[in-house]
Amino acid sequence: MQTMNNFFASLEQHAQQQPQQLALISKQCEFNYAQLVEQVNLLAQWLTDHNIGRAGLWGENSCAWIIADLAARKAGTTLVPLPLFFSDAQLNHVITNTELGCLLTVGDARSIAPVARRSSTSHEGIFCDFLSNAGSVSKTADISKITFTSGTTGAPKGVCLSEAAISNVTNALIERIYSTPGADAEINRHFTLLPLSTLLENVAGVYVPLQLGKTIVVLAGVDTGLLGSSELSLPTLLRSLHHYNPNSLIVLPQILLGLVAASQQGFPLPAALKFIAVGGARTSSSLIQQARAIGLPVYEGYGLSECASVVSLNSPAANKIGSVGKPLAHVKINIEQGSIFVSGNTFSGYWGQAPQSKDAWLDTGDLGYLDDDGFLFITGRRKNLLISSFGRNISPEWVESELALCRSIAQCIVVGDAQPYCSAILVPASVQVTTEQITQEIARVNQGLPDYAHIKKFILASSPFTAANQLLTDNGRLRRNEIMAHYQRDITAIYATTPTADSSQQTGQHAGAIYDIL
């Protein structure tokens, strides 16, 4: 395919014209462009020789992960990146749903499925684990990557993406970011903070820099400070940023909040940073303004997996705080009754479902508008989906259905949109139930949920949700907006406090008191 050839032709050109230029830097190793191209070509040939047409990719952020990803892309292998922050049940769902017959396993990543045999590949530290489930290794026609987001339910859907869709976003991002005068000279080193299984980091943080001959810093989560999907150690992140002095970075709103707070307290970011993209969840205008006030070059964007990641992005040449930027050159946006529809680079369909027409308009489920200058503004979501400030998609109904299994809980509603964690408003099953019992049961529920869906705090409702008090519909469904409005002061208080061990030890029932799940 011509678009894929353009990407790898660029890599070959960099290897020939600047062979000693560093392509990848990690704590353990470095690869210049000549070495990177050699390793990618060898592994791509290995995949071809062993007829690996479809594979999962499992492991920590590392040079080896990137090499495996690039080799699969070059070999035409349909790749299914597996997020480290998924629960075992979700990982099993992805492997089973996509009928994976093998995993490209990086380093010493833990086993997540029964392995019939392990083969070494051309690259030390990348193994091909053939699974016992007798799945398929056949190529999926015209599908380069199947990406699974955190999902709106416990069983996330696989978004099928063509090589053309991925290349279109890569080229459009290059045009948007590097068209600013001086950007090519100033933005030369990117720090991969988000998991590489995240499509945004995979495309914008790997494909864009490599196509331009730039350098990528790739570290494991323990060295970046971002563990799981929502556990962040700011001191670790700041140490790594100052050690490697990157020029660009992709962050989530919650990470940006931490970086702004650190800078305001006298722990600034490296002056070398010239472009910080923020996305993955709604970002408040006030946070962007605070970041700009202390000199952080923050630019908000918007995207969806179904559009191969980025749809719109602010840039130094065209920026409007409060917006998510102008649409990229390859997409079109239409607003119908306040709902945002996108065309021009949509996905090929969900895995296991009917194919999607490449010319179809995608209903994003988001609400917003385009202003007179062409900037896109997001005003909300049409459905109940929560998006945490770490960018994870969470269906409240999913978590509520798990909490409903607790004997101590009669009713519950999960909250946490644009917040770092989920909380709940609960109605106890009886007056005899203690908050200690509720705390213990929620802790057990959390063990079966991915970390981004854990309930970290809860409050007790002042009274049951009923149709009489307008908090339930006539057929017994939660009236979410009404409940949120009724308990808005309590919800605000939940996220204004830091979890402490003391409050989880209370044993009575106190409506409005905040209880922690530690």
Long-range contacts (C-beta under 8 A, 24 or more apart in sequence): 1-163, 1-164, 3-163, 3-164, 3-167, 3-168, 4-73, 4-74, 4-144, 4-163, 4-167, 6-167, 7-73, 7-167, 7-170, 7-207, 7-210, 7-211, 8-74, 10-210, 10-211, 10-212, 10-213, 11-36, 11-37, 11-40, 11-70, 11-210, 11-211, 12-37, 14-210, 14-213, 18-213, 21-213, 21-215, 22-215, 23-210, 23-215, 23-216, 24-63, 24-66, 24-215, 24-216, 24-218, 25-215, 25-216, 25-217, 25-218, 25-244, 26-62, 26-63, 26-217, 26-218, 26-219, 27-219, 27-220, 27-223, 28-62, 28-63, 29-63, 30-63, 31-63, 31-67, 33-213, 36-67, 36-70, 36-210, 39-67, 39-71, 39-122, 39-123, 40-67, 40-70, 40-71, 40-74, 41-71, 41-74, 42-71, 42-122, 42-123, 43-67, 43-68, 43-71, 43-75, 43-121, 43-122, 43-123, 43-126, 44-70, 44-71, 44-72, 44-74, 44-75, 45-75, 45-122, 46-71, 46-121, 46-122, 47-71, 47-72, 47-75, 47-77, 48-75, 50-119, 50-128, 51-137, 52-77, 52-102, 52-128, 52-137, 53-77, 53-78, 53-137, 53-138, 53-139, 53-140, 54-78, 54-79, 54-80, 54-98, 54-100, 54-101, 54-136, 54-137, 54-138, 54-139, 54-140, 55-79, 55-80, 55-100, 55-101, 55-102, 55-103, 55-104, 55-128, 55-137, 56-80, 56-81, 56-82, 56-94, 56-95, 56-98, 56-100, 56-102, 56-103, 56-104, 57-81, 57-82, 57-103, 57-104, 57-106, 57-197, 58-82, 58-103, 58-104, 58-105, 58-106, 58-109, 58-112, 59-105, 59-106, 59-107, 59-109, 60-84, 60-106, 60-107, 60-109, 60-220, 60-221, 61-192, 61-195, 61-196, 61-218, 61-219, 61-220, 61-221, 61-224, 62-106, 62-107, 62-125, 62-218, 62-220, 63-218, 64-106, 64-107, 64-123, 64-125, 64-126, 65-106, 65-196, 65-218, 66-196, 66-206, 66-216, 66-218, 67-123, 67-126, 68-104, 68-106, 68-123, 68-126, 69-196, 69-202, 69-206, 70-210, 71-123, 72-104, 73-144, 73-145, 73-163, 76-139, 76-144, 77-139, 78-139, 78-140, 78-143, 78-144, 78-145, 78-146, 79-104, 79-144, 79-145, 79-146, 80-145, 80-146, 80-147, 80-148, 80-158, 81-145, 81-147, 81-148, 81-196, 81-197, 81-202, 82-112, 82-148, 82-197, 83-148, 83-150, 83-195, 83-197, 83-198, 83-229, 84-195, 84-197, 84-221, 84-228, 85-150, 85-195, 85-228, 85-229, 85-230, 85-392, 85-450, 85-451, 85-452, 86-148, 86-150, 86-450, 87-448, 87-449, 87-450, 88-112, 89-154, 89-448, 90-148, 90-151, 90-154, 90-155, 90-156, 90-450, 93-154, 93-155, 93-156, 94-148, 94-156, 94-158, 95-131, 95-133, 95-135, 96-133, 97-155, 97-158, 97-351, 97-352, 98-135, 98-146, 98-158, 98-351, 99-135, 99-136, 100-131, 100-133, 100-135, 100-136, 101-130, 101-131, 101-133, 101-134, 101-135, 101-136, 101-137, 102-128, 102-129, 102-130, 102-131, 102-135, 102-137, 103-128, 103-129, 103-131, 104-128, 104-129, 105-129, 142-348, 143-348, 145-199, 146-351, 147-197, 147-199, 147-305, 149-305, 149-393, 150-229, 150-392, 150-393, 150-394, 150-450, 150-452, 151-393, 151-395, 152-385, 152-393, 152-394, 152-395, 152-398, 153-395, 153-397, 153-398, 154-398, 157-350, 157-351, 158-350, 158-351, 158-352, 159-305, 159-306, 159-347, 159-350, 159-351, 160-347, 160-348, 160-349, 160-350, 160-351, 161-305, 161-308, 161-347, 161-348, 162-348, 165-307, 165-308, 165-345, 165-346, 165-347, 165-348, 166-203, 166-207, 166-308, 168-308, 168-330, 168-345, 169-203, 169-204, 169-307, 169-308, 169-309, 169-310, 169-328, 169-330, 169-345, 170-203, 170-207, 170-208, 170-211, 171-330, 172-310, 172-328, 172-329, 172-330, 172-331, 173-203, 173-204, 173-208, 173-310, 173-313, 173-328, 174-208, 174-211, 174-212, 175-328, 175-329, 176-313, 176-315, 176-328, 176-329, 177-208, 177-275, 177-313, 177-315, 178-212, 179-315, 179-317, 180-315, 180-316, 180-317, 183-274, 183-275, 183-316, 184-212, 186-247, 186-274, 187-214, 187-247, 187-248, 187-274, 187-275, 188-214, 188-215, 188-247, 189-214, 189-215, 189-216, 189-217, 189-244, 189-245, 189-246, 189-247, 189-248, 189-272, 190-214, 190-215, 190-216, 190-217, 190-246, 190-247, 190-248, 190-249, 191-217, 191-224, 191-240, 191-241, 191-244, 191-246, 191-248, 191-249, 192-216, 192-217, 192-218, 192-219, 192-250, 193-224, 193-226, 193-237, 193-249, 193-250, 193-251, 193-255, 194-226, 194-250, 194-251, 194-252, 194-280, 195-221, 195-226, 195-229, 198-391, 199-305, 199-308, 199-309, 200-250, 200-279, 200-280, 200-303, 200-309, 200-310, 201-250, 202-309, 203-308, 203-309, 203-310, 204-250, 204-277, 204-309, 204-310, 205-250, 209-248, 217-244, 217-246, 226-255, 228-451, 228-452, 229-390, 229-391, 229-392, 229-450, 229-451, 229-452, 230-254, 230-388, 230-390, 230-392, 230-420, 230-421, 230-451, 230-452, 231-451, 232-258, 234-258, 234-259, 234-262, 234-267, 238-262, 238-267, 238-269, 241-269, 241-270, 241-273, 242-270, 245-270, 245-272, 246-270, 246-272, 246-273, 247-272, 247-273, 247-274, 247-275, 248-273, 248-274, 248-275, 248-276, 248-277, 249-273, 249-275, 249-276, 249-277, 250-276, 250-277, 250-278, 250-279, 251-276, 251-277, 251-278, 252-278, 252-279, 252-280, 252-281, 252-389, 252-390, 252-391, 253-278, 253-280, 253-281, 253-282, 253-283, 253-284, 253-287, 253-389, 253-390, 253-391, 253-418, 254-281, 254-388, 254-389, 254-390, 254-420, 255-390, 256-283, 256-287, 256-291, 256-298, 257-287, 257-389, 259-291, 259-296, 260-287, 260-290, 260-291, 260-294, 260-296, 263-294, 263-296, 264-290, 264-294, 268-294, 269-296, 273-297, 275-299, 275-316, 277-301, 277-313, 279-303, 279-310, 279-324, 279-391, 280-387, 280-390, 280-391, 281-387, 281-388, 281-389, 281-390, 281-391, 281-418, 282-378, 282-387, 282-417, 282-418, 284-418, 285-321, 285-322, 288-321, 288-322, 289-321, 292-321, 299-325, 300-324, 300-325, 301-325, 302-376, 302-378, 304-342, 304-362, 304-364, 305-347, 306-346, 306-347, 306-362, 306-364, 307-331, 307-342, 307-345, 307-346, 307-347, 307-362, 308-345, 308-347, 311-342, 311-376, 312-376, 314-375, 318-375, 320-371, 320-373, 320-375, 322-377, 323-371, 323-375, 323-376, 323-377, 324-375, 324-376, 324-377, 324-378, 325-375, 325-376, 326-373, 326-374, 326-375, 326-376, 327-374, 327-376, 333-370, 333-376, 334-361, 335-368, 335-369, 335-370, 338-367, 338-368, 338-369, 338-379, 339-363, 339-364, 339-365, 339-366, 339-367, 339-382, 340-364, 340-366, 340-367, 340-368, 340-376, 340-378, 381-417, 384-480, 386-414, 386-415, 386-416, 386-417, 386-422, 387-417, 387-418, 388-416, 388-417, 388-418, 388-419, 388-420, 388-421, 388-422, 388-452, 389-418, 389-419, 389-420, 390-420, 390-452, 392-450, 392-452, 392-453, 394-422, 394-452, 394-453, 396-480, 398-453, 399-424, 399-449, 399-453, 399-455, 402-445, 402-448, 402-449, 403-442, 403-445, 403-455, 405-445, 406-438, 406-441, 406-442, 406-445, 407-441, 408-433, 408-437, 408-438, 408-441, 409-438, 409-441, 410-464, 411-461, 411-464, 411-465, 413-465, 413-478, 413-480, 413-483, 414-455, 415-484, 415-491, 415-494, 419-495, 420-495, 421-454, 421-455, 421-456, 421-457, 422-453, 422-454, 422-455, 422-456, 423-455, 423-456, 423-457, 423-458, 423-459, 423-491, 423-494, 423-495, 424-455, 424-457, 424-458, 424-459, 425-458, 425-459, 425-460, 425-461, 425-483, 425-487, 425-490, 425-491, 426-458, 426-459, 426-460, 426-461, 427-460, 427-461, 427-463, 427-464, 427-465, 428-460, 428-509, 431-509, 433-509, 434-507, 434-508, 434-509, 435-460, 435-504, 435-506, 435-507, 435-508, 435-509, 435-510, 435-513, 435-515, 436-504, 436-505, 436-506, 436-507, 438-515, 439-504, 439-515, 439-516, 439-517, 442-517, 443-517, 446-517, 454-517, 455-517, 456-499, 456-516, 456-517, 457-494, 457-497, 457-499, 457-514, 457-515, 457-516, 457-517, 458-514, 458-515, 458-517, 459-487, 459-490, 459-494, 459-511, 459-512, 459-513, 459-514, 459-515, 460-509, 460-510, 460-511, 460-512, 460-513, 460-515, 461-487, 461-511, 462-511, 462-512, 490-514
